[in-house]
Amino acid sequence: MSAPHDPPAWSDSRRSGPPLARYRGSPLAGGVLWIFPVVFLPAAVLSLGRDLSMAGLMAVLGLVTAAPLVAAWKQTLELFPRHLVWQKWGRSRTVAYADIEGVRSGRRAQAAQGSRAGIIEQRFLDLRLRDGETITLIEMRRHEELAEKLSESLAEFREGAALGAAASRSGRDGE
């Protein structure tokens, strides 16, 4: 059972007041996978006059491959004093800082097979939760600032929680 100060896992962030900081995704989050909708969607248009079933197939493939890339691009992360809110696919997930075990920021290589581009690096931010789940944010705008601000917010929260625990222990010891 969660503590009274913990926000629910999926909630409406509007009740929390204005965020301390807001970060958005980037079109780079899709990396080399953007090649699929770039190929399939024009192929659908070019196939319209010749083969309607092929045009339909290409259009569906183009839209299906574009949807997760657009969702990664349009995701947002809002930082509040005691929690963060991650929005993707039209849903908001609220994560209390108390539920975050660790944060890892870095770069990972994504191979562009068959292209002259070779290897493309993407910046990532992994939030490891206490329940074992990991939330991965790829190519957020202002990535370095986000990693620094999130680390600061977590440190402030943990420092406040430690002070609160010490104060409650000293209050119990004095009775």
Residue pairs with C-beta under 8 A, 6 or more apart in sequence:
2 8
2 96
3 98
5 82
5 96
5 98
6 83
6 96
6 98
6 99
7 16
7 82
7 83
7 94
7 96
8 94
9 93
9 94
9 95
10 91
10 92
10 93
10 94
11 92
11 94
12 92
13 19
13 78
13 80
13 85
13 87
13 92
13 94
16 80
16 83
16 85
17 80
19 78
19 79
19 80
19 85
20 79
20 80
20 81
20 149
20 153
21 78
21 79
21 146
21 149
22 76
22 77
22 78
22 79
23 76
23 77
23 78
23 79
23 140
23 141
23 142
23 145
23 146
24 74
24 75
24 76
24 140
24 141
25 72
25 73
25 74
25 75
25 76
25 137
25 139
25 140
25 141
26 73
26 139
26 140
26 141
27 34
27 73
28 122
28 139
29 69
29 72
29 73
29 75
29 122
29 138
29 139
29 140
30 68
30 69
30 72
30 73
31 110
31 120
31 122
31 138
31 139
32 110
32 111
32 112
32 115
32 117
32 120
33 65
33 69
34 69
35 115
36 61
36 62
36 65
36 66
37 62
37 63
37 65
37 66
37 69
39 62
40 58
40 59
40 61
40 62
40 65
41 58
41 59
41 62
41 63
41 66
43 58
43 62
44 55
44 56
44 57
44 58
44 59
44 62
45 55
47 54
47 55
47 58
48 55
71 88
71 89
72 88
72 138
72 139
74 88
75 86
75 87
75 88
75 137
75 140
76 86
76 87
76 88
77 84
77 85
77 86
77 87
77 137
77 140
77 146
78 84
78 85
78 87
79 149
79 150
79 153
81 153
81 157
82 96
82 97
82 157
83 94
83 95
83 96
83 97
84 94
84 95
84 97
84 150
84 153
85 92
85 93
85 94
85 95
86 92
86 93
86 95
86 135
86 137
87 93
93 135
95 127
95 129
95 135
97 153
97 154
97 157
97 158
98 130
98 157
98 161
99 129
99 130
99 131
100 127
100 128
100 129
100 130
100 154
101 128
101 129
101 130
102 127
102 128
103 125
103 126
103 127
103 128
103 147
103 150
103 151
103 154
104 125
104 126
104 128
105 123
105 124
105 125
105 126
105 143
105 147
106 123
106 124
107 121
107 122
107 123
107 124
108 121
108 122
108 124
109 119
109 120
109 121
109 122
110 119
110 120
110 121
110 122
111 118
111 119
111 120
112 118
112 119
112 120
122 138
122 139
123 138
123 139
123 140
123 143
124 136
124 137
124 138
124 139
125 136
125 137
125 140
125 143
125 146
125 147
125 150
126 134
126 135
126 136
126 137
127 134
127 135
127 136
127 137
127 150
128 134
129 135
137 146
140 146
